[in-house]
Amino acid sequence: MTLLNSGDRVSDTLVIDRLLGEGAFAEVHRVQHEYLGWQAMKLFKKVASKAETRAMLGEARLLSTLGHPNIVRFFEASTVQTPEGMRGFFTMEYVAGGSLERLAAAHRPSVPTDLVAEVMTQIADGLAVAHDQDPPIVHRDITMANILVGYDGAGLRVRVSDFGLAKRADPFTLLASAQGTFAFMAPEVLRNKGYSCASDVWSVGTIAYLLLTGHLPFDDGDQFSSYSYARFNRPLLPPSSYNEDVDPELDRIVLAALELDPGARPSTARALGDALRQRKENLARGPVHSTSTSTRPPTGRARRLADQALALHRIPGELGRAADLMEEAVNLSPQLSELYLAKLILWRRGVMM
């Protein structure tokens, strides 16, 4: 039972459309803004005093200071009356394509190498804005679910979301307390040694390894769980051991991000992004690197979404809605991405064809 349901009015300009997902502390709804169109709304479940509401809306305050194309955009923060009492909420950018989990599922067992490198680069670019703060802001919960994948007029645009656990590091030690999701936690975090920018880099490396191989790093799927520090006692195989399309330079970058010693990793997301851009430049000067694409046919849902988008896009005023539907479709199906991604990018530019 959710706090708010489809059709409930949040304010004079906001109406609940549908639930996108929920966790222990909040629900996320798609909402319709009377003037600005679709947005996502994070609604906190906890009964809160004004002081507690202000504390929970710290994520909104943080997002309002970190404007960047690769960080989800923030719009508004307030409170709303629900059947369970007053609750805090904030609204942010709605990304129709959904999370990186959806993209990974569509490409299983592995995502094409160049797409993984581009996703990594854009995550790093978004995080770099936080890491460059003085003192740095560390995200502390970079996971597949917290990376949103969409498209604009320039092509793929990845957004880092869910800064609910983000925290400014201590100005002297540059460390923050340990938080996050176990499977994506750096070894020093699991040992309660504090969280640094390099710990965020580890989480990005974990995402890259999972996308390239279908496996979590240091996880044999049997003997040790993601809670166990013992799993780090075995050597880490390079991604190319599982996926022959991974080039040596991407192997090196991913393994560097997953160094057990945080001092041996890229120290910040900016350093990671610079390494990825250098790899791209090096590849551009050499042979074109080929990547594999899934041949699985589109799911019924993906096909329906694409058909709805194609039917809508010529109706006056419906191009944005058509683009949202097509964005969902191409993230669900590599085949539909090959067919319609170029069309989707034109739609995002406002070009109807």
ROMARTOR-401376 format. One record per atom (N, C-alpha, C): residue in three letters; x, y, z. Coordinates in steps of 0.1 Angstrom, whole numbers, padded with zeros to 4 digits, always signed. Layout:
N
ALAXYZ/...
END
This chain:
353
MET+0009-0012+0000/MET+0000+0000+0000/MET+0009+0012+0000/THR+0008+0020-0010/THR+0016+0032-0011/THR+0009+0044-0005/LEU+0017+0054-0001/LEU+0012+0066+0005/LEU+0003+0074-0004/LEU+0007+0075-0017/LEU-0001+0082-0027/LEU-0004+0073-0039/ASN-0014+0075-0046/ASN-0018+0066-0057/ASN-0021+0075-0069/SER-0023+0068-0080/SER-0026+0074-0093/SER-0038+0083-0092/GLY-0036+0096-0097/GLY-0047+0106-0097/GLY-0047+0115-0085/ASP-0039+0111-0074/ASP-0038+0120-0062/ASP-0031+0133-0066/ARG-0036+0144-0061/ARG-0030+0157-0063/ARG-0020+0160-0052/VAL-0008+0164-0056/VAL+0003+0167-0047/VAL+0003+0182-0044/SER+0000+0190-0055/SER+0000+0204-0054/SER-0009+0210-0065/ASP-0010+0223-0066/ASP-0018+0228-0077/ASP-0013+0224-0091/THR+0000+0221-0092/THR+0005+0218-0105/THR+0010+0203-0106/LEU+0010+0195-0096/LEU+0015+0182-0096/LEU+0004+0171-0093/VAL+0003+0161-0102/VAL-0006+0150-0100/VAL+0002+0137-0101/ILE-0001+0127-0092/ILE+0005+0114-0093/ILE+0001+0106-0105/ASP+0010+0101-0113/ASP+0006+0093-0125/ASP+0007+0078-0121/ARG+0020+0073-0117/ARG+0021+0059-0114/ARG+0034+0057-0105/LEU+0034+0046-0098/LEU+0045+0043-0090/LEU+0057+0037-0099/LEU+0069+0043-0097/LEU+0080+0038-0104/LEU+0088+0027-0096/GLY+0088+0029-0083/GLY+0095+0019-0074/GLY+0095+0024-0060/GLU+0100+0016-0051/GLU+0101+0020-0037/GLU+0111+0012-0030/GLY+0116+0018-0019/GLY+0126+0012-0010/GLY+0121+0013+0004/ALA+0131+0011+0013/ALA+0127+0011+0027/ALA+0123+0025+0032/PHE+0128+0035+0026/PHE+0127+0049+0031/PHE+0118+0058+0022/ALA+0116+0054+0010/ALA+0109+0063+0001/ALA+0102+0056-0010/GLU+0092+0062-0016/GLU+0085+0058-0028/GLU+0090+0068-0039/VAL+0090+0063-0051/VAL+0093+0071-0063/VAL+0082+0070-0073/HIS+0075+0081-0075/HIS+0064+0082-0084/HIS+0067+0090-0097/ARG+0061+0086-0108/ARG+0060+0095-0119/ARG+0049+0105-0117/VAL+0051+0118-0119/VAL+0041+0128-0117/VAL+0040+0136-0129/GLN+0028+0142-0131/GLN+0026+0151-0142/GLN+0026+0165-0137/HIS+0035+0173-0142/HIS+0035+0188-0139/HIS+0027+0195-0149/GLU+0018+0204-0145/GLU+0008+0210-0154/GLU+0016+0217-0165/TYR+0027+0223-0163/TYR+0034+0231-0173/TYR+0047+0224-0178/LEU+0054+0216-0169/LEU+0067+0211-0173/LEU+0067+0196-0177/GLY+0055+0190-0177/GLY+0054+0176-0182/GLY+0058+0166-0171/TRP+0063+0154-0176/TRP+0067+0144-0166/TRP+0078+0147-0157/GLN+0077+0144-0145/GLN+0088+0144-0135/GLN+0088+0132-0126/ALA+0099+0130-0119/ALA+0099+0119-0109/ALA+0098+0125-0095/MET+0091+0119-0086/MET+0089+0125-0073/MET+0093+0114-0062/LYS+0103+0118-0054/LYS+0107+0110-0043/LYS+0099+0114-0030/LEU+0091+0104-0025/LEU+0082+0107-0014/LEU+0087+0099-0002/PHE+0091+0105+0009/PHE+0096+0098+0021/PHE+0085+0092+0029/LYS+0088+0080+0033/LYS+0077+0072+0040/LYS+0076+0075+0055/LYS+0087+0080+0061/LYS+0088+0082+0075/LYS+0080+0093+0080/VAL+0073+0092+0091/VAL+0066+0103+0098/VAL+0077+0112+0103/ALA+0076+0125+0100/ALA+0087+0134+0103/ALA+0083+0147+0108/SER+0090+0152+0118/SER+0088+0165+0122/SER+0094+0175+0112/LYS+0092+0188+0114/LYS+0098+0197+0104/LYS+0113+0196+0103/ALA+0119+0194+0115/ALA+0134+0193+0115/ALA+0138+0180+0108/GLU+0131+0169+0110/GLU+0135+0156+0104/GLU+0132+0157+0089/THR+0122+0164+0085/THR+0119+0166+0071/THR+0130+0174+0064/ARG+0135+0184+0071/ARG+0146+0192+0065/ARG+0158+0183+0063/ALA+0161+0175+0073/ALA+0172+0166+0072/ALA+0171+0156+0060/MET+0159+0150+0059/MET+0157+0141+0048/MET+0157+0148+0034/LEU+0154+0160+0034/LEU+0154+0168+0021/LEU+0168+0173+0019/GLY+0178+0169+0027/GLY+0192+0172+0024/GLY+0197+0168+0010/GLU+0191+0156+0006/GLU+0195+0152-0008/GLU+0190+0162-0018/ALA+0179+0168-0016/ALA+0174+0178-0026/ALA+0183+0190-0026/ARG+0187+0195-0014/ARG+0196+0206-0013/ARG+0209+0203-0020/LEU+0214+0191-0018/LEU+0226+0187-0024/LEU+0225+0187-0040/LEU+0214+0181-0045/LEU+0212+0181-0059/LEU+0211+0195-0065/SER+0205+0204-0057/SER+0203+0218-0063/SER+0217+0225-0065/THR+0227+0220-0058/THR+0241+0226-0060/THR+0250+0219-0070/LEU+0245+0208-0075/LEU+0254+0200-0084/LEU+0249+0199-0098/GLY+0245+0210-0104/GLY+0240+0210-0117/GLY+0250+0205-0127/HIS+0247+0194-0134/HIS+0255+0188-0144/HIS+0247+0179-0153/PRO+0250+0178-0166/PRO+0242+0169-0174/PRO+0242+0154-0170/ASN+0252+0150-0163/ASN+0252+0136-0158/ASN+0248+0134-0144/ILE+0242+0144-0138/ILE+0235+0142-0125/ILE+0220+0146-0127/VAL+0212+0138-0121/VAL+0197+0140-0123/VAL+0194+0154-0118/ARG+0186+0161-0126/ARG+0182+0175-0123/ARG+0171+0175-0112/PHE+0173+0185-0104/PHE+0163+0187-0093/PHE+0154+0199-0096/PHE+0141+0198-0092/PHE+0131+0208-0095/PHE+0126+0215-0083/GLU+0120+0207-0073/GLU+0113+0213-0062/GLU+0113+0204-0050/ALA+0112+0210-0038/ALA+0111+0203-0025/ALA+0100+0209-0017/SER+0092+0200-0011/SER+0081+0205-0002/SER+0076+0194+0006/THR+0064+0196+0012/THR+0057+0185+0019/THR+0043+0183+0013/VAL+0037+0171+0016/VAL+0024+0169+0011/VAL+0016+0161+0021/GLN+0003+0163+0022/GLN-0005+0156+0031/GLN-0009+0142+0025/THR-0006+0131+0033/THR-0010+0118+0028/THR-0020+0112+0038/PRO-0026+0100+0035/PRO-0035+0094+0045/PRO-0027+0090+0058/GLU-0014+0089+0057/GLU-0006+0086+0069/GLU+0000+0098+0076/GLY-0003+0110+0071/GLY+0002+0122+0077/GLY+0011+0129+0067/MET+0017+0140+0072/MET+0025+0149+0063/MET+0038+0142+0060/ARG+0042+0143+0047/ARG+0055+0137+0043/ARG+0063+0147+0034/GLY+0076+0146+0035/GLY+0084+0154+0026/GLY+0086+0147+0013/PHE+0088+0155+0002/PHE+0090+0150-0011/PHE+0099+0160-0019/PHE+0105+0155-0029/PHE+0111+0164-0039/PHE+0109+0158-0053/THR+0109+0167-0063/THR+0108+0163-0077/THR+0121+0165-0084/MET+0123+0156-0094/MET+0135+0156-0102/MET+0132+0152-0116/GLU+0142+0151-0124/GLU+0141+0147-0138/GLU+0136+0133-0139/TYR+0126+0131-0148/TYR+0121+0118-0151/TYR+0129+0112-0163/VAL+0135+0100-0162/VAL+0142+0094-0172/VAL+0135+0082-0177/ALA+0129+0082-0188/ALA+0120+0072-0193/ALA+0127+0058-0195/GLY+0140+0059-0199/GLY+0147+0047-0201/GLY+0149+0038-0189/GLY+0148+0044-0177/GLY+0150+0036-0165/GLY+0165+0035-0161/SER+0167+0025-0152/SER+0180+0023-0146/SER+0190+0015-0155/LEU+0202+0014-0151/LEU+0212+0006-0158/LEU+0209-0009-0157/GLU+0201-0013-0147/GLU+0197-0026-0145/GLU+0189-0031-0158/ARG+0180-0022-0162/ARG+0172-0025-0174/ARG+0181-0027-0186/LEU+0190-0018-0188/LEU+0199-0019-0200/LEU+0207-0032-0199/ALA+0213-0035-0188/ALA+0221-0047-0186/ALA+0212-0060-0189/ALA+0200-0060-0184/ALA+0191-0072-0187/ALA+0189-0073-0202/ALA+0187-0062-0209/ALA+0185-0063-0223/ALA+0196-0069-0231/HIS+0209-0067-0226/HIS+0221-0071-0233/HIS+0227-0084-0227/ARG+0221-0090-0217/ARG+0226-0102-0211/ARG+0231-0112-0221/PRO+0243-0118-0219/PRO+0251-0118-0207/PRO+0261-0106-0205/SER+0264-0098-0216/SER+0273-0087-0215/SER+0269-0076-0224/VAL+0271-0064-0219/VAL+0268-0051-0227/VAL+0280-0048-0236/PRO+0277-0044-0248/PRO+0288-0040-0258/PRO+0299-0031-0251/THR+0311-0034-0254/THR+0323-0028-0248/THR+0322-0013-0249/ASP+0320-0008-0261/ASP+0320+0007-0263/ASP+0309+0014-0255/LEU+0298+0007-0254/LEU+0287+0012-0246/LEU+0290+0013-0231/VAL+0297+0002-0226/VAL+0301+0002-0212/VAL+0311+0014-0210/ALA+0321+0015-0219/ALA+0331+0026-0217/ALA+0324+0040-0217/GLU+0314+0042-0225/GLU+0307+0055-0225/GLU+0299+0057-0212/VAL+0292+0046-0208/VAL+0285+0047-0195/VAL+0294+0050-0184/MET+0306+0043-0183/MET+0316+0046-0173/MET+0320+0061-0173/THR+0323+0066-0185/THR+0328+0079-0187/THR+0318+0089-0182/GLN+0305+0087-0185/GLN+0295+0097-0181/GLN+0292+0096-0166/ILE+0293+0084-0160/ILE+0291+0083-0145/ILE+0303+0091-0139/ALA+0315+0089-0144/ALA+0327+0095-0138/ALA+0325+0111-0140/ASP+0320+0115-0151/ASP+0319+0130-0153/ASP+0309+0136-0143/GLY+0298+0129-0140/GLY+0288+0133-0130/GLY+0294+0133-0116/LEU+0300+0122-0113/LEU+0306+0121-0099/LEU+0318+0132-0097/ALA+0325+0135-0108/ALA+0336+0144-0107/ALA+0331+0158-0101/VAL+0319+0162-0105/VAL+0314+0175-0100/VAL+0313+0174-0085/ALA+0309+0162-0079/ALA+0308+0161-0065/ALA+0322+0160-0058/HIS+0330+0152-0065/HIS+0344+0150-0059/HIS+0352+0162-0059/ASP+0349+0172-0068/ASP+0357+0184-0070/ASP+0353+0194-0059/GLN+0343+0192-0051/GLN+0338+0201-0041/GLN+0349+0202-0030/ASP+0349+0212-0022/ASP+0359+0214-0011/ASP+0352+0216+0002/PRO+0351+0205+0011/PRO+0357+0192+0009/PRO+0348+0184-0001/PRO+0354+0173-0006/PRO+0346+0165-0016/PRO+0333+0159-0011/ILE+0324+0158-0020/ILE+0311+0151-0017/ILE+0313+0137-0022/VAL+0311+0127-0014/VAL+0311+0113-0019/VAL+0297+0107-0019/HIS+0294+0100-0029/HIS+0281+0095-0032/HIS+0277+0084-0022/ARG+0286+0074-0020/ARG+0285+0063-0011/ARG+0275+0052-0014/ASP+0268+0053-0026/ASP+0258+0043-0030/ASP+0257+0042-0045/ILE+0268+0041-0052/ILE+0268+0040-0066/ILE+0264+0025-0069/THR+0253+0022-0075/THR+0248+0009-0079/THR+0242+0010-0093/MET+0239-0002-0098/MET+0232-0002-0111/MET+0218+0005-0110/ALA+0211+0003-0099/ALA+0198+0009-0098/ALA+0198+0024-0097/ASN+0210+0030-0093/ASN+0211+0044-0091/ASN+0217+0052-0103/ILE+0219+0044-0114/ILE+0224+0051-0126/ILE+0212+0050-0136/LEU+0208+0062-0141/LEU+0197+0062-0151/LEU+0202+0064-0165/VAL+0196+0058-0174/VAL+0201+0058-0188/VAL+0190+0063-0197/GLY+0193+0074-0204/GLY+0183+0080-0213/GLY+0190+0086-0225/TYR+0183+0093-0233/TYR+0189+0099-0246/TYR+0184+0113-0248/ASP+0192+0121-0253/ASP+0188+0135-0256/ASP+0193+0137-0271/GLY+0192+0150-0275/GLY+0196+0153-0289/GLY+0210+0149-0293/ALA+0219+0147-0283/ALA+0233+0144-0286/ALA+0235+0129-0286/GLY+0225+0121-0281/GLY+0227+0107-0280/GLY+0225+0102-0266/LEU+0233+0092-0262/LEU+0232+0086-0248/LEU+0235+0097-0238/ARG+0226+0097-0227/ARG+0229+0106-0216/ARG+0226+0098-0203/VAL+0237+0096-0195/VAL+0236+0088-0183/VAL+0235+0099-0171/ARG+0226+0096-0162/ARG+0225+0104-0150/ARG+0227+0097-0137/VAL+0236+0102-0128/VAL+0237+0096-0115/VAL+0226+0101-0106/SER+0219+0092-0100/SER+0208+0096-0091/SER+0210+0091-0077/ASP+0200+0093-0069/ASP+0199+0089-0055/ASP+0211+0093-0047/PHE+0212+0105-0044/PHE+0223+0111-0035/PHE+0218+0110-0020/GLY+0209+0101-0017/GLY+0204+0101-0004/GLY+0214+0098+0007/LEU+0225+0090+0003/LEU+0235+0087+0013/LEU+0248+0096+0011/ALA+0247+0105+0001/ALA+0259+0113-0002/ALA+0262+0122+0011/LYS+0275+0124+0012/LYS+0280+0132+0024/LYS+0293+0139+0021/ARG+0294+0151+0027/ARG+0307+0158+0025/ARG+0317+0151+0034/ALA+0329+0148+0028/ALA+0340+0142+0035/ALA+0345+0151+0046/ASP+0351+0145+0056/ASP+0358+0153+0066/ASP+0369+0161+0059/PRO+0370+0174+0062/PRO+0379+0183+0055/PRO+0394+0180+0058/PHE+0397+0172+0068/PHE+0411+0169+0072/PHE+0414+0155+0066/THR+0406+0145+0069/THR+0409+0131+0065/THR+0404+0128+0050/LEU+0394+0137+0046/LEU+0388+0135+0033/LEU+0380+0121+0032/LEU+0376+0117+0044/LEU+0368+0104+0045/LEU+0355+0107+0050/ALA+0345+0098+0047/ALA+0332+0098+0053/ALA+0329+0085+0059/SER+0318+0084+0067/SER+0315+0071+0073/SER+0309+0061+0062/ALA+0310+0048+0065/ALA+0307+0038+0056/ALA+0291+0037+0054/GLN+0287+0036+0042/GLN+0272+0034+0039/GLN+0272+0027+0026/GLY+0260+0023+0021/GLY+0258+0018+0007/GLY+0254+0004+0006/THR+0255-0002-0005/THR+0251-0015-0009/THR+0263-0025-0009/PHE+0262-0036-0002/PHE+0274-0044+0001/PHE+0281-0049-0012/ALA+0273-0053-0022/ALA+0279-0058-0034/ALA+0288-0048-0042/PHE+0285-0035-0039/PHE+0293-0025-0046/PHE+0302-0017-0037/MET+0304-0022-0025/MET+0313-0016-0015/MET+0327-0019-0017/ALA+0336-0009-0016/ALA+0350-0011-0016/ALA+0355-0019-0004/PRO+0366-0026-0005/PRO+0371-0034+0006/PRO+0374-0026+0019/GLU+0379-0013+0017/GLU+0382-0005+0029/GLU+0369-0001+0036/VAL+0358+0000+0028/VAL+0345+0004+0034/VAL+0340-0008+0042/LEU+0341-0020+0037/LEU+0337-0032+0044/LEU+0345-0034+0057/ARG+0357-0029+0058/ARG+0365-0030+0070/ARG+0364-0018+0079/ASN+0354-0009+0076/ASN+0351+0003+0084/ASN+0363+0012+0085/LYS+0370+0014+0074/LYS+0381+0023+0073/LYS+0378+0036+0067/GLY+0365+0039+0065/GLY+0360+0051+0060/GLY+0358+0051+0045/TYR+0351+0061+0040/TYR+0347+0062+0026/TYR+0353+0074+0019/SER+0360+0072+0008/SER+0367+0083+0001/SER+0362+0084-0013/CYS+0367+0093-0021/CYS+0363+0094-0035/CYS+0368+0081-0042/ALA+0379+0076-0038/ALA+0384+0063-0044/ALA+0374+0052-0041/SER+0366+0053-0031/SER+0356+0042-0028/SER+0345+0043-0038/ASP+0341+0055-0042/ASP+0331+0057-0053/ASP+0337+0051-0066/VAL+0350+0053-0069/VAL+0356+0048-0081/VAL+0355+0033-0081/TRP+0357+0027-0069/TRP+0356+0012-0068/TRP+0342+0008-0073/SER+0331+0015-0069/SER+0318+0012-0072/SER+0315+0013-0087/VAL+0321+0023-0093/VAL+0320+0024-0108/VAL+0327+0013-0115/GLY+0339+0009-0110/GLY+0346-0003-0115/GLY+0338-0016-0114/THR+0331-0017-0102/THR+0322-0029-0100/THR+0311-0029-0111/ILE+0305-0018-0113/ILE+0294-0017-0124/ILE+0300-0021-0137/ALA+0312-0015-0141/ALA+0318-0018-0154/ALA+0321-0033-0155/TYR+0326-0039-0145/TYR+0330-0054-0145/TYR+0317-0062-0147/LEU+0307-0058-0140/LEU+0294-0066-0141/LEU+0288-0064-0155/LEU+0288-0052-0161/LEU+0283-0050-0174/LEU+0291-0058-0184/LEU+0304-0059-0183/LEU+0312-0065-0193/LEU+0312-0080-0192/THR+0310-0085-0180/THR+0312-0100-0178/THR+0300-0107-0173/GLY+0290-0100-0168/GLY+0279-0107-0162/GLY+0282-0112-0148/HIS+0294-0109-0142/HIS+0298-0113-0129/HIS+0302-0101-0121/LEU+0299-0102-0108/LEU+0305-0092-0099/LEU+0320-0096-0097/PRO+0328-0086-0095/PRO+0343-0089-0093/PRO+0345-0096-0079/PHE+0354-0105-0079/PHE+0358-0113-0067/PHE+0346-0122-0062/ASP+0337-0125-0071/ASP+0325-0132-0067/ASP+0324-0145-0075/ASP+0326-0157-0069/ASP+0325-0169-0077/ASP+0311-0175-0076/GLY+0302-0167-0070/GLY+0288-0171-0070/GLY+0286-0183-0061/ASP+0296-0187-0053/ASP+0294-0200-0045/ASP+0299-0198-0031/GLN+0313-0197-0030/GLN+0319-0199-0017/GLN+0317-0187-0008/PHE+0317-0174-0013/PHE+0317-0163-0005/PHE+0305-0154-0009/SER+0300-0146+0000/SER+0289-0137-0003/SER+0295-0123-0004/SER+0287-0113-0009/SER+0291-0099-0010/SER+0294-0093+0003/TYR+0290-0100+0014/TYR+0293-0095+0028/TYR+0307-0098+0032/SER+0313-0108+0026/SER+0325-0114+0031/SER+0338-0107+0025/TYR+0347-0103+0035/TYR+0359-0098+0030/TYR+0369-0108+0025/ALA+0366-0121+0028/ALA+0374-0132+0024/ALA+0375-0133+0009/ARG+0365-0129+0002/ARG+0365-0131-0013/ARG+0376-0123-0019/PHE+0381-0113-0013/PHE+0392-0105-0019/PHE+0406-0112-0018/ASN+0406-0124-0012/ASN+0419-0132-0011/ASN+0422-0138-0025/ARG+0413-0140-0034/ARG+0416-0146-0046/ARG+0419-0135-0057/PRO+0428-0139-0067/PRO+0431-0129-0077/PRO+0419-0126-0086/LEU+0418-0113-0091/LEU+0407-0109-0099/LEU+0411-0111-0114/LEU+0403-0119-0121/LEU+0405-0121-0135/LEU+0401-0108-0143/PRO+0408-0105-0153/PRO+0405-0093-0161/PRO+0391-0095-0168/PRO+0384-0085-0171/PRO+0371-0087-0179/PRO+0372-0095-0192/SER+0384-0093-0198/SER+0386-0100-0211/SER+0386-0116-0209/SER+0388-0120-0197/SER+0388-0135-0195/SER+0374-0141-0197/TYR+0364-0132-0195/TYR+0350-0136-0198/TYR+0345-0131-0211/ASN+0351-0120-0216/ASN+0345-0113-0228/ASN+0356-0109-0237/GLU+0358-0116-0248/GLU+0369-0114-0257/GLU+0369-0101-0264/ASP+0357-0093-0264/ASP+0356-0080-0270/ASP+0363-0069-0262/VAL+0366-0072-0249/VAL+0372-0062-0240/VAL+0387-0060-0244/ASP+0391-0048-0248/ASP+0404-0045-0252/ASP+0414-0043-0240/PRO+0427-0045-0242/PRO+0436-0044-0231/PRO+0436-0031-0223/GLU+0433-0020-0229/GLU+0433-0008-0222/GLU+0421-0007-0213/LEU+0409-0012-0217/LEU+0397-0012-0209/LEU+0399-0022-0197/ASP+0406-0033-0200/ASP+0409-0042-0189/ASP+0417-0035-0179/ARG+0428-0027-0183/ARG+0436-0021-0173/ARG+0429-0010-0165/ILE+0420-0003-0172/ILE+0412+0008-0165/ILE+0403+0002-0154/VAL+0396-0009-0158/VAL+0386-0015-0149/VAL+0394-0021-0137/LEU+0405-0028-0140/LEU+0412-0035-0129/LEU+0419-0024-0120/ALA+0423-0013-0125/ALA+0428-0002-0117/ALA+0417+0004-0108/ALA+0405+0005-0113/ALA+0394+0009-0104/ALA+0391+0000-0093/LEU+0395-0013-0095/LEU+0392-0024-0085/LEU+0404-0028-0077/GLU+0414-0020-0077/GLU+0426-0023-0068/GLU+0421-0023-0054/LEU+0426-0033-0046/LEU+0422-0035-0032/LEU+0427-0023-0024/ASP+0439-0018-0027/ASP+0444-0006-0020/ASP+0438+0007-0026/PRO+0431+0015-0019/PRO+0425+0027-0024/PRO+0435+0036-0030/GLY+0447+0036-0024/GLY+0458+0045-0029/GLY+0463+0041-0043/ALA+0460+0029-0047/ALA+0465+0024-0060/ALA+0454+0027-0071/ARG+0442+0031-0067/ARG+0431+0034-0077/ARG+0432+0048-0082/PRO+0425+0051-0093/PRO+0423+0065-0096/PRO+0417+0072-0084/SER+0423+0083-0079/SER+0419+0089-0066/SER+0405+0096-0067/THR+0401+0100-0078/THR+0388+0106-0080/THR+0381+0102-0092/ALA+0368+0105-0094/ALA+0361+0102-0106/ALA+0367+0109-0118/ARG+0372+0121-0116/ARG+0378+0129-0127/ARG+0390+0122-0133/ALA+0398+0116-0124/ALA+0410+0108-0129/ALA+0405+0096-0137/LEU+0395+0089-0132/LEU+0389+0078-0139/LEU+0384+0082-0153/GLY+0376+0093-0153/GLY+0371+0098-0166/GLY+0382+0102-0176/ASP+0393+0108-0171/ASP+0404+0112-0180/ASP+0411+0099-0186/ALA+0412+0089-0178/ALA+0418+0076-0184/ALA+0409+0070-0194/LEU+0396+0071-0192/LEU+0386+0066-0202/LEU+0386+0074-0215/ARG+0388+0087-0214/ARG+0388+0096-0226/ARG+0401+0093-0234/GLN+0412+0091-0226/GLN+0425+0088-0233/GLN+0424+0075-0241/ARG+0417+0065-0235/ARG+0415+0052-0242/ARG+0408+0054-0255/LYS+0397+0062-0254/LYS+0389+0065-0266/LYS+0397+0072-0277/GLU+0406+0081-0273/GLU+0414+0088-0283/GLU+0424+0078-0289/ASN+0430+0069-0281/ASN+0439+0059-0286/ASN+0433+0050-0296/LEU+0420+0046-0293/LEU+0413+0037-0302/LEU+0410+0044-0315/ALA+0407+0057-0314/ALA+0403+0064-0326/ALA+0415+0065-0336/ARG+0427+0064-0330/ARG+0439+0065-0339/ARG+0443+0051-0344/GLY+0437+0040-0338/GLY+0441+0027-0343/GLY+0429+0020-0350/PRO+0429+0007-0351/PRO+0418+0000-0357/PRO+0405+0001-0350/VAL+0394+0001-0357/VAL+0381+0002-0351/VAL+0379-0010-0343/HIS+0374-0009-0331/HIS+0372-0020-0322/HIS+0358-0024-0323/SER+0356-0037-0327/SER+0342-0042-0329/SER+0336-0047-0316/THR+0323-0046-0314/THR+0316-0051-0302/THR+0305-0059-0307/SER+0301-0069-0299/SER+0290-0078-0302/SER+0277-0072-0297/THR+0266-0075-0304/THR+0253-0071-0301/THR+0243-0083-0299/SER+0235-0082-0290/SER+0225-0093-0288/SER+0216-0095-0300/THR+0214-0108-0303/THR+0205-0111-0314/THR+0191-0116-0309/ARG+0189-0115-0296/ARG+0176-0119-0291/ARG+0165-0110-0296/PRO+0154-0115-0300/PRO+0143-0107-0305/PRO+0137-0098-0294/PRO+0131-0087-0297/PRO+0125-0078-0287/PRO+0114-0085-0279/THR+0113-0082-0267/THR+0102-0087-0259/THR+0089-0081-0264/GLY+0078-0087-0260/GLY+0065-0082-0264/GLY+0063-0067-0259/ARG+0068-0065-0246/ARG+0066-0051-0241/ARG+0074-0041-0249/ALA+0086-0045-0252/ALA+0095-0035-0260/ALA+0089-0032-0273/ARG+0084-0043-0280/ARG+0078-0041-0293/ARG+0065-0032-0292/ARG+0057-0034-0282/ARG+0045-0026-0280/ARG+0049-0011-0278/LEU+0059-0009-0269/LEU+0063+0005-0267/LEU+0068+0012-0279/ALA+0075+0004-0288/ALA+0080+0010-0300/ALA+0069+0013-0310/ASP+0059+0004-0311/ASP+0048+0006-0319/ASP+0039+0018-0315/GLN+0038+0019-0302/GLN+0030+0031-0296/GLN+0037+0044-0300/ALA+0051+0044-0298/ALA+0058+0056-0301/ALA+0057+0059-0316/LEU+0058+0050-0325/LEU+0057+0052-0339/LEU+0043+0058-0343/ALA+0033+0053-0336/ALA+0020+0058-0339/ALA+0017+0072-0333/LEU+0024+0075-0322/LEU+0022+0088-0316/LEU+0030+0100-0322/HIS+0042+0097-0328/HIS+0051+0107-0330/HIS+0047+0118-0341/ARG+0037+0114-0349/ARG+0032+0124-0359/ARG+0020+0131-0354/ILE+0015+0128-0343/ILE+0004+0136-0337/ILE+0009+0149-0331/PRO+0003+0160-0335/PRO+0008+0173-0329/PRO+0008+0173-0314/GLY+0019+0177-0308/GLY+0021+0178-0294/GLY+0025+0166-0287/GLU+0026+0155-0294/GLU+0029+0142-0288/GLU+0043+0137-0290/LEU+0052+0145-0296/LEU+0065+0140-0299/LEU+0073+0137-0287/GLY+0072+0145-0276/GLY+0079+0142-0264/GLY+0074+0129-0258/ARG+0061+0126-0258/ARG+0056+0114-0252/ARG+0061+0102-0260/ALA+0061+0104-0274/ALA+0066+0093-0282/ALA+0081+0090-0280/ALA+0088+0100-0277/ALA+0103+0098-0274/ALA+0104+0091-0261/ASP+0096+0094-0251/ASP+0097+0087-0238/ASP+0094+0072-0240/LEU+0084+0069-0248/LEU+0081+0055-0251/LEU+0092+0048-0258/MET+0097+0054-0268/MET+0108+0048-0276/MET+0121+0046-0268/GLU+0123+0056-0258/GLU+0135+0054-0250/GLU+0134+0042-0241/GLU+0122+0039-0236/GLU+0120+0027-0228/GLU+0122+0015-0237/ALA+0117+0015-0250/ALA+0118+0004-0259/ALA+0133+0001-0262/VAL+0141+0011-0266/VAL+0154+0008-0270/VAL+0163+0004-0259/ASN+0160+0008-0246/ASN+0168+0003-0235/ASN+0164-0012-0231/LEU+0152-0016-0236/LEU+0148-0030-0233/LEU+0153-0040-0244/SER+0156-0034-0256/SER+0160-0043-0267/SER+0171-0038-0275/PRO+0183-0045-0276/PRO+0193-0040-0285/PRO+0189-0040-0300/GLN+0181-0049-0304/GLN+0176-0049-0318/GLN+0168-0036-0321/LEU+0159-0032-0312/LEU+0152-0020-0314/LEU+0161-0008-0313/SER+0171-0009-0305/SER+0181+0002-0304/SER+0187+0004-0318/GLU+0191-0007-0324/GLU+0197-0005-0338/GLU+0188+0001-0348/LEU+0175-0003-0346/LEU+0165+0002-0356/LEU+0161+0016-0354/TYR+0159+0020-0341/TYR+0152+0033-0338/TYR+0160+0043-0330/LEU+0173+0040-0326/LEU+0180+0050-0318/LEU+0182+0063-0325/ALA+0186+0062-0338/ALA+0188+0074-0346/ALA+0176+0083-0346/LYS+0164+0076-0348/LYS+0151+0083-0349/LYS+0148+0089-0335/LEU+0151+0082-0324/LEU+0148+0087-0311/LEU+0156+0100-0308/ILE+0169+0100-0312/ILE+0178+0112-0310/ILE+0172+0124-0318/LEU+0167+0121-0330/LEU+0161+0132-0338/LEU+0149+0137-0331/TRP+0141+0128-0325/TRP+0129+0133-0318/TRP+0132+0141-0306/ARG+0143+0137-0299/ARG+0147+0145-0288/ARG+0152+0159-0292/ARG+0156+0161-0304/ARG+0160+0174-0310/ARG+0147+0182-0315/GLY+0136+0175-0314/GLY+0124+0181-0319/GLY+0121+0179-0334/VAL+0129+0170-0340/VAL+0127+0167-0354/VAL+0118+0156-0356/MET+0107+0158-0364/MET+0097+0147-0366/MET+0099+0142-0380/MET+0101+0129-0381/MET+0103+0123-0395/MET+0098+0108-0395/
END
